[in-house]
Amino acid sequence: MYGHTLRNVCIFVVLWLVSFDLTAQTDDEFLQTILTEIVSQNEEEQDPEQLFELLEMLAENPVKINQASYEDLTRLFWLTEFQIKSLLDYVTTKGAILSPYEIAYLYGFTPEIAQNLQPFISLEVTPAVKKLEPAKVFRYGRHKLVTGAQSRLEKQEGYTRPDSVGNRYQGNPVKTYLRYSFNYSDRVKFGVTAEKDAGEAFFRGNNRYGYDFYSAHFQLNTQKVIKTLVLGDYRADFGQGLALWSGMSYGKTAMLLNAMRYNGWLRSYTSTDENSFFRGAGATFAVRSLDASVFYSRKAVDATVSERDDDGRIVTVSAFPNTGYHRTPYEIAQKDAATEQTAGANVSLNRINWHVGATAVYHRYDATLVPISYVYNHYAYSGNDGSTYSLDFRFRLGNAVFYGEQAMSQNGATGGIYGSQMLIGERLTVNALYRNYAKNFYSRCGKALGENTQNSNEEGFYLGWNLDLGGKWRLASYWDMFRFPWMRYRTSAPSFGQDAFVQADYIPSRETKIYVQLRYKDKEENAAQEQVATIVPVKTMSAKGVFSHQITDFLTIGNHLEIKNYRKEQLSSNGYFLAQDVRANATVLRNLLQLTFRYALFDTDDYNSRIYAYENDMLYAFSIPAVYDRGTRWYLMLKYSIGKHFDIAVRYAQTRYTDRNTISSGLSEIKGNKSSEAKAQLICKF
């Protein structure tokens, strides 16, 4: 064991030394940096594909800050309310901003923030085009086609079983997808998305028409009474997300201490997530500062069937699974088992200094939901229809912004979220938020900030602050204290918890960045002996340090070290993760070749001390593996751009364990000590 560890350390040191002689840096490094920071606190909860699409759309259609309205600037969702106001006031009183570096000297901004904004803003001033001419739309619109495939190379148990065995994967181990999109100046958008997960049938079995998931969208943005029109698959985000938020919620992060959400809108849906969207039509009407949105959706949803009538029709279901997997006969039986209809409306009055809005959402199923009769499900929603209503607000008083949303579900239960964002001096921003979701409150479409996966059975207080120490240092921290008035899964009594986080950033130059994160989480759950109403604290502590240095215009290196400790009763589990990153580019045959490489060591006592490590991946693809036990992991990604119209990317990743001969269990089990994955992607832009 000692010899194996020594060999890995030697490889790690050699890679660190060799990296100084390479030449590299990906041109989208900052976009990946934003994504890494935002998902770092949500690794176990969400697929960040929607977030990446939002950032990509911003990069393709940057905000024209010299003629932007308040609503336009809220697209830069990581800016605080005070930074947005500072931009608006400066342009109004001083005139057009002539250089991105000029932003660094505005009230509430720093050189780092100004640099980070550059990919997503434009300084040009163009005349407003109120009339859409079809000839120009199709002549100047941009088309994009993305197709790719990926597969685990070692055989998993679900593929090796004979066809006569029912409990096996029905398809091949290849995941494949196809996406086409058209965009004209962020005014006209349409496209289609198709995807098949690994293990799902393709052009046979239950998928005789090819892919397992199909999606299509159309969006029209005008400057007339009909502000936005969406058809096909779309999202609807309003208020603080308590009654209606179908997009990604950012949760508690170091980068977004601005826990306040800007009132959203209807927008097209282009992701491969098979659940978080509506299917139908919606429109937003605008009369001066008044917006009114209405929408209707009807789509099939996965459901776990509990009972059928004599004619085979579904009567009751126990849950609505959201994995999106349809690989085995059991999963296939859940696919599209129920029909969900949703109708809703939002009315809002929007001014720069204040906003008020009202939202109503109604949903209905063709089967009755009856959750499994566990004690913790006593207050869980049951039935075949439901509604949620809410009022939300935002107003500014000097250097303080107050916001919130109060909602009520059909059964009369309430949920509320109230917060304040305060600017104390030029460099300190504080955000305080209180939330209280009744144990029987139900919001099928809600995703407000909270510790639970659903906005119910929770009360909490969140306090976050961001301090710019001037020049090279920045401190960010939050503390969240919460309680659950009723039982939860694996918690047979009311419980408490807290989550504390601190991050210190040191940026000595534009080329070098260092940050250190400390996190402590204390959350109660059932004791190991599983006695009813006996709960104990579960404490998790982690520390992470990340170093990134751009050596030349063509080279960036990075180091990542993380340690973790897990404690429950007498059990203590520890782990560490150490990685060396190299990102390089070079010109090959007059075209750009980009390389991203990581070599990592990990050693944890068990699954409890697992560590999630974000990895660079292809467009619309994400890799945030949980590493545990003992071993190494490395990946290599190559991207070759052929002119401005074609990008070809390949990626190979492998995890090798030194303390086991089988990986995973059940249908995912691999016989051996290594797990490898290969990916390929082609992007065409025209």
N, C-alpha and C positions, 0 to 999 in steps of 0.2 A: 504494500500500500504506500509505503514511504517513497519507493522508487517511482511509482506512478505519479504521485503528487509532485515530486521534484521535477519530473519530465514536463508536466503541465506548466509549472511555474517557469521553467526555462523557455518553453514555447512562448509564454506570455511576454517575458522580458525581451526575447528576440523580436517579436512583433512590434513591441513598443519602440525599440531602437531602429528597426528597419523603416518604420513609418515616417521617419524624418527625411528619408531620401525619396519618398514618393511625391507625386504631384496630383492634388485633387481638391475638389469641393463641389458638391451637387448644387445646381443653380436654384433648387427649391428648398434649400436647407432651412430657411427661416420658417416656411410653411410647415415643415416637419417639426420644427422646434415648438411652434404654437400648439400643434396637435399633441405632441408628447406631454407638454405641461398640462393641457386640459384633461387628457385621459388618464393622467398619472394617478388621480384619486378615484377613478371610476372603472378600474380595470376589470373588476369582477361583475359589473352591472350592465354595461352597455356596449353596443357595437358603434364605434365612432365614425362609421362610413358617412352618415348624414352630415356630420361636422366637417369632414374633409371636403365633401361636395360643396358645402357652403363657403369654405375658404377658397376652393378652386374657382367657384363662380365669382367671388370677389376679385380674385386675381385676373380673371378674364374680363370682368366688367368693373373696373376700379371706380371708387367713389370720386366724383369730380368736386373736390372740397371747395373750390373757389365759387361754385354756384350751387352747392348742396344745401338742401333743407335739413331741418332737424331729423325728419324721418329718414332721409338719405344717410345721415351720419350714424344713425342707430344700427345700420348694417355692420358697422365696425363695433361689434357687440362687446369687445373686451375693453372699450373705452368707458370711463366713468361719465356720469351725467355732467360733471364739472369740466371735464376735458372737451366734451362735445360743445358745451356752452362757450368755452374759451375759444374754440375754433370758429364758431359762428360769430362771436363778438369781434374777433380780430379781423375777419374778412369784411365785416360790416363797417368797422370804424377805420381800419388801416388800408383796406384794399386787398387785391389779390396776393396770395402767397406765391412767391417766385421760385422758391427752392424748397425741397423737402427738409433741408437742414434748418430752415427758418422756423419750422414747427418746434424744434428743440428748445427755443427760447420763449415759447408761449407759456402762459400761466398754467401750471399743473402738468407740464410735459418735461421730458428728459431727452438727452441725445439717444438713449436706447429706444425709447418709445417712438421717437421720430424715425429712427432707422427701421424699426419693426413695421411701421406703417407703409413704407415705400412700395412694397409689392401690391398694395391694395388701394392706393389712392392715385389720382391724376390731377395735374395742375392746369390742364387745358380747360378753356371755356368755349363751349359750342352752343350755337343757337338751339333753342328747344324745337323739336320736331313733333308737332301735334298730330299730323296726319300720317298714317302709315300707308305707304305706297307698295302694293304687292310686288311690283317689279324690283324695287330696291331691297325689299325684305329678302327675296330669294337670291338676289345678285350679291348682296353684301353679308348675308347671314353665314354663320360658321357651322360646319358639320363636323361631328366627331364620332368615330366608330371604335369601340374598345372590345376586344375579344381576348379570352385567355383560358387557361386550364391549369390545374394543379392536382397533384396526387401524392399520397403517401406511398413510398416505394416498398416498404416491408408489408407482407401480407398480414392483415388483421383477421381475427377469428371469424368475424361476420362474413368474410369472403371465402374462407376455406371450407366451410361446411357444405355438404352435398346439397344439390337442389331439392332433394326430397325432404330436407329439414326445413320446417316452416320458419323457425326463428333465425333468419339469416338476412343479410343485405340483398335486396332484389336487383341492384344495379352494380355497375363497375366502380372502382375506387377513384374515379376521376371527377373532380369538380370542374364545371365549365360554365362560362357566362358570355353573354353578348349584350352590348349596350350601344344604342345609337341615339344621338341627341343633336338637335338643331337649335341655334340661339342667334337672335338678331338683336344686338344692342340691349339685351335684357328686357326687350319689349315683347318678342314673340319666341316662345319655346315649345318644342314638342320632341317626342322621342319614344323609344321602346326599350324595355329591359327584359332579359330572359336569363334564367339561372337554373342549374341543376347541381345539387350538393353531392358529395361523394357518397356512394351507396344507393343513390336513387336511380330508378330505371330511366332509360333514355331511348325514346322511340319504340318502346315496348312496355308490356305490363300495364300499369296504371297510367303511364305517360306515353300513350301511343302517338301524341302530337309533339313529342320531343322533350322540351324542358319541363321541369316540375313547376316553375313559377314564371308567369308572364305579367308584364306591367306596361302600361302605355299612359302618356300624359300629354296635355296641351295647356299652355298658359298664354294669355294675352294681357299685357299691361298697357293701358291707355292713359291719357291725361284728360279724359272726359268723364261723364257721369259714371259710366261703367269703368271703374278704376282697375279692376282685375277680374278676369274670367278664367276659371280652371275647369277642365274636363278630363275624365279618366281618373287616374290616381293622383291624389294631392294630400297636402298637409293643412292643418288648421291650428294656429297658435295664437292665443289671446290671453290678456291679463298677465297674472303671475303664474299661470299654468295650473291653477287649482281646479277649475272646471273643464278646461279644454287646452291641451297641449299635446299634439301628436308627434312632434319632432323630438330631437334629442334634448334631454335636460342635462345641464353641465355640472350639477351637483356642487360639492365643496371642493374648490381648487385653489392653488396658490395664485394662479394667474387671474382668475375671475373672482376676486374678492367683492366685485360688484355683483352681489347676489340678486340685485334688482333686475327683473327682466323687462325689456321694452315690449310694449304691446305689439304682437305679431300680426300676421296676415295669412291669407290663403296663398299657397304656393305649390307648384307642381312637385310630385314625388318621383324620384329617380333611383332610389336605393334598392338593394336586393333583399332588405329585411322584409319578411313576408307578413308582417303584422301591423307595424306602426304607420298606417295610412288609411285614408278614406278612398272609396271608389264610387264615382258618380259625377256630380257637378256642383260648382259653387261660384259665387260672384260677390264682389265688393263694390258698392255704390258710394260715390263721394260727392258731397255738396259742400264746398268750402272746407270747413274744418270737421265736418260730420262724415263719418264712415259708417256704412251699414253693410254687414256681410251675412249672407245666407248660404246654406249648403245642404246637400242630401247625399247619402251614401248607402249603397246596398252591396254587400260582398259576402262571400262564403268564408267562414272561419273554421279553424281546427277545433274539435271538441272531443272530450272523452265521454262516450255514450254510456249512460247508466241503464236506460230502459227504452224499449220499443213497444209499439202497440201491435195488435194482431196482423196489421198490414205491413209491418216492418218500418213504419215511420218512427222517427226519433221522438220520444216524449220528454225525457229528462237527460241532462248531462251533468257531470260533476266538476268539470273544469274546462278552461279554454287554453290548451297548451300554446306556447309561443316560440318553440324552438325552431319551427320551420322545417324540421327533418321529416322525410317520408321515405324511410329506407326499408323498414321491416313491415310485415303484415299488420302488426299492431299499430305502428305509426301511420300506415296507409289508411287504416280504418278510421283514424281520427281526421284525416285530411278533408277539409270542406264539409264536415259533418253537420254544421249548423249555418244558418243564414243570419247575418246581422244587418239591421237597418239603423242608420243614424241620421238625425236631422238636427240642425242647430242654427243659431243666429247670434250675431254680436253687433252691438251699436256702441260707437265710441265718439267722443268729442275730444279732439286732439289740438292742444296748443303747446308752444315751446315750454311754458312754465307750468302747465298742468294738463291732466288727462283724466277723464272719467269714462267708464265703459260698463256695459252689461252684457252678460253671456247666458245663453240657454242652450242646453244639449239634451236631446232625447234619443234613447236607443231601444231597440226591440229585437228579440230573437224568436225564431220559429220553434224553439225548444225551451224548456224550463231549466234554469240552472239550480241545482240542489247540491251544494258542496258536501264532501264527505263529512260525516258527523263527528269530527274531532271536537274536543272541548274548545280549543282555541278558535274554531270556526263558528262559535255560537253567534257572533255578531256579523259574520260575513254576509255579503249580499246573496240573496236567492230570489228567483223569480224569472220572468221572461221580458221584463221591460223596466226602464228606470229613467230618471231625469235628474239633472243638476242645473242649478241656477246660481249666478254669482254677480257681484258688483265689484269693480276694481277701480283704483284711483292712483294718481301720482301728482304731487304738487311740490313746488320748490319755494322755500323761504330763505333768502340769503344764501348761505353756504350749507344748507341742509335740504335734502330731498326726502319726502315721506311717500311711502307707497304701500299698497296692500291689496288684498282681495278677500272678500267674505262670500262663502258659498253655502248652499243648502241642498241636500239631496232629497229625493222623492219621499223618503220616510221621515223627513223633518229634522234629521241630524245635520249638524253644521260643521264647517271647517273654515279656519281663518288663517291668514298669513299677513303679518304687518312688519314693515321695516323702515329704517331710516339710513340714508347714506349722507355722511357729513365730511366736509373738507375743513380740516383744522390746520390753518396756515396753508402754505403752498404745497407742502410735501407729505402731509399725513392725511390719509383717507380712512375713515372708519365706517363700517357697515354693521348695524345691529338689526337682528330679525327675530321675531317671535312667531311661532306657529302652534296651532292647536287644532288637531283633527280628531273629532269624536270617534269612539270605538266602533260606532255603527254608521259613520259617514261613508258614503260611497260615491266615487267619481270614476267611472269607467274610462274616461278620456283625460284624466288629470295626471300631471307629472310635476307638481310643485316640489320645492326643496324639502327634503326630509330624509330620515334615516331608514324608514321602512320602504319596501318596494312599492307599496300603495299608500296613498294619502289617507290613512285612517289609523285609529288607535295610537296617537302620538301627540306629545306636547314637547316643545323644545325651544331653546334660546340659543341663537348663533351670534357670535361677535367676531368680526374680522377686521384687520387693519393692515394697511400698506404704508410703509414709511420709506421715503427716498432720502437717504442721508447725504445726498449731493455727490455728484461725480461718479464714484466707483461702487458704492454700496447701496443695497436695497434690502429691506427686511419686510417680510410678509408673514402673517400669522392669523390663525383663527382658533376659536374654542367653541365647541358645540356641546351643550348639555341637553339631554333628552330623557323622557320617561315614556313608558308604554302602560296605560291604565289597565289593559286587559292582557290575557295570555297571548303568546305568539308561538310560532313553530319552534319546538325545542325549548320553550320557556313556559313552564306551567304555573306562572304567577305573574302579577304585575312586576315590572322591572325598570331599572334605570341604566343610564350609560353616559359616557362623555367621549369626545373626540377632540384631541388637541394637535395642532400642527404649527410648525415654525420652519420658514425657509429664509436663508441668507444668501443673497447673490453678490458676488464680487466680480466686477467687470473692469479690469485694469486697462483694457484697450478694446477697440472694435474687433480685434482678432481673437481675444481670449475671454472666456466666460467660465466662472466657477460658481457652483451653488451647492449648498448643503441643506438637506431636509431632515427634520426630526418629527416623528409622529408617535402619538400615544393614544391608544383606544382601549376603553374599559366598557365592556358590555356583558350583561348577565344572561346566563342560560342555565338549563337543568344541570344538576350535579351528575357525576358519572354513574352513581348508583340508581339514577332515574326515579328517585322518590318523588311523589306528587308534591308540588308546591315547594320543593327544595331547590333553590337556585343559588348559583355561586358566580362570582365575577370571573370573566375571561379577559385577560389583559394582553394586549399586543403592543410591542414597542419596536420601532424600526428607525434606522438612520441610513441616509443615502448621501453620497457625494458624487458629483458629476463635474468633470473637467473637459472643456472643449477649446481647441486652439486651431486657428486657421494659420498655417505656416506660410503658405503662399496663396495666390489666387486659385491654385489648382489642388490644394491639399488641406484637409482638416483631419485632425486626430482627436480622439476622445477617450476618456476613461470613466468607468462607472463602477462604484463600490457600494454595496448595500448589505447591511446586517439586520437581522430580525430576531426577536425573542417572543415566544408565546407561552403564557402561563395560565393553567387552570387547575385549581386545587393543588395537588402534589406534582402535577405534570409540568415540566419545563422543557421547551423545545427551542433550539437555536439553529440559525442558518446564516450563510453568507453567499453573496453573488459578486463576482469580479469580472469585468469585461473590458476589452480593448477594442476600440472602433477606429476604422480607417475609411475615410471617404475621399476619393480621388477622381479626377477626370483628365482626359487627354484627347488630343485631336488625332483621329485615325481616318485616313482617306478623306480629309477635309470635313469630317463629321465628328460630333462629340460622343465620346465613350465615357460613361460614368461607372465608377466602381464603388461599392459599399461592402465592407467586410467587418465581421465581428468574431472574436474568439473569447469565450467566457468559461469560467470555472464556477461551480456551485457545490455547496455542501450543506445540507440541512438534516436535522435529526429525523424529521418525518413530514407528512403533508401539512401539519399545522403551521410549520414555519416556512411554508412555501413562499417564494418571491416571484412577483410578476415583473417581467422586464420587457419594456416596449422595444420593438425592433422596426427598423426601416423596412418598408415593403413596397409593393407596386401600387399603382394608382387604383383606388377603390378597394385595395386589399390590405388587411391588417394582421399583424402578428404580435400578440401579447401573451406569450406562453407562461405558464406557471411552472417554475423549475423547483424540484425538490429531490431529496435523497442526495446522491453524490455522483458527479460526472462532469462532462464538458458539453458545451454547445457552441456551434459556429455556423455562420451563414455567409454566403457570397452572393451579391446581386450585381448584375451587369445590365446597363441600359445604353443602347446605341441609338442615337438620333440621326436619321437620314434626312438631311435638309430640314425643312419646317413642317413636313407633312407626315412623317412616319417615325414612330418610336418602337423599338423592339427591346423587351426586357426578359431576362431569365434570372431565376433565383433558386439556390440550393441551400438547404438547411439540414443540419444533423445534430441530434442529441445522443450522446453515448454515456451509458451509466457504468459505474465501476462496482456497484454493490448489488446487482440483480441480473437475472437471466430471463425475466419476462417483464413486459411493460404493459401497464394498464390492466383491465380485467373485462370480463364479459365479451361482447362482440368486438370491442376495441382492442382486445389483448393481442400483443405481438410477442412471439417466441424469439427471444434474443435480447441483447442489451443495447441495441441502437434503434433509433427511429429517424427516418430521413424523409424529406419532402422536397419535391421539385415543382417549380412554377414557371410558366411562360406567358407573355402578354404581348399583344400587338395593338398599337394605337395609330389610327389614321385620322388626320385633320385636314380638312379641305374646305 
